[in-house]
Amino acid sequence: MLVQVRDNNVDQALRALKKKLQREGVFREMKLRRHYEKPSEKKTREKAESVRRFRKVMRKRLEKEGF
């Protein structure tokens, strides 16, 4: 990952880097890998995340359509 520093503004470059890492999910993955997660727990968590994403999409779609 590459972030350019303009006008010696390291703080702005660091902010941009953190935003890119956040978007890529690096921080989230680091948090998940701190402790071992049993396969059954992983499956349950991923299923719940999937349901949450689906509900969010449906809520946005209904809001957009004006219901």
N, C-alpha and C positions, 0 to 999 in steps of 0.2 A: 504494500500500500504506500502511496506516495502523496505527500502533502508539501506544497511549496511554501516557503517562508518569504513573505513580501515585506520590504522595508524594515527588515530586522524585527518584525513583529512576531515573536515566538508565541505569545499568548494566543493570538488569533489562529496561528497554525495549529497549536495544541488543541484549541476548541474544535477546529475543523477535523482534526484527527480523531478526537473523541466521538464526534458526531458520526464519522464514517464507521468507526468500530461499533458503535451502537447500532447503526443500520444493518451491519453485517451480522450482528448477534454474537459478537466475540465475548462481551461481558457476561451475557446470559449463559453462554456455554461454559465459561470459566466457573461461574457460580454453580452450575449443575455438576461439574466435574470435581468439586471440592470433596464430595463424599460419594461413596459407591451407591448406585441406585439399582435395586433389584429389577430384573427384567419385567416382572409383573407390575411393579410400581411405575416403571418407565412407560409401559403400555397404557396403564390407567391415566397417567399424566398426559400423554400424547393424545389420547382419546378425548379427555376433558378440554385440552387446548383446541382440538379440532372442532368440537361442539361450540366452544366459545367464539372461535373465528367465524363459523357458519352463522351463528346467531347475530353477530355483529354485522356481517354482510347483509343478512336479511333485514335487520333493523334499518340500515342505511338505505337499502333498496325501497322499503316501505316509506321511509321518510322522504325519499326523492320523488316517489310516485304520488305523494300527498295523501296517504291514508292515515 
